[in-house]
Amino acid sequence: MPKYEGILRKVPIFSSLNEETLLQIDQVCIKMNYQKGNIILFEHDEGNALFFIVKGEVKISRESDDGREVILSLIHDSDVFGEMSLLDGMPRSANVTAMEDTELYMIKREDFLELLNNHPDVSIALLEEITHRLREAGMRIKSLSLNDAEGKVAMVLLQIADEKGKIKNGIVEIEKLPFQHDLANMAGTSRETISRTLHSFAKKGLVELEGSKLRIIKYEQFKDIYT
Ligand code: CMP
């Protein structure tokens, strides 16, 4: 199987495309590499390209008025970003930073719009992805409005579980939990609160922590309690 096909096939918005179209996409994509910590996109910049993550993880964040970082999402292999400015012509809505060494494919606005025109399936899949993000943003707004730390931290764990957790026998395992500092910036709380709450969840038998690995025991029950 050609390399491009394996990479592009994994991107959910391209899953319906045939090999010929994937090859056309590959030909117009520009491959890019970013080292851990590098900023890929700046909030407020003009945006005229879309990105797919081939390998790695990126942080979508904004700065609050008092200078604190607010992490909106952590996304990884096969995820797409940069669609908002591309579609509405407004400036970039957030900063995007490489959380580890990251390999990307970039596609220019005119090439992507041509693809959307010729392949309605890609438009529908992109709408699904945007809708999913809107739902997550709704959950995030709810969690930020909660007063209790447990609710805030639980919402963030559920978001990460949804993005990269693996479920087996009702237990969701998150292989590499973000650093507590980043969890705090996702939950809108302090690092100390994250540490205390994770230990409280563990004491209650809701989660198991093992190094950077976290298991949500009885995932469905956990969701029922906190959503
Ligand atoms: P764009 O605004 O072009 O550049 C920043 C990108 O971050 C944006 O497109 C989306 O792809 C992504 N983004 C912005 N807000 C969110 C969010 N709340 N959840 C996930 N991704 C987001």
Boltz pocket constraint, residues with backbone or C-beta under 6 A from the ligand:
constraints:
  - pocket:
      binder: B
      contacts: [[A, 41], [A, 47], [A, 49], [A, 60], [A, 72], [A, 73], [A, 80], [A, 81], [A, 82], [A, 83], [A, 84], [A, 85], [A, 86], [A, 90], [A, 91], [A, 92], [A, 93], [A, 94], [A, 95], [A, 96], [A, 133], [A, 137]]
      max_distance: 6.0
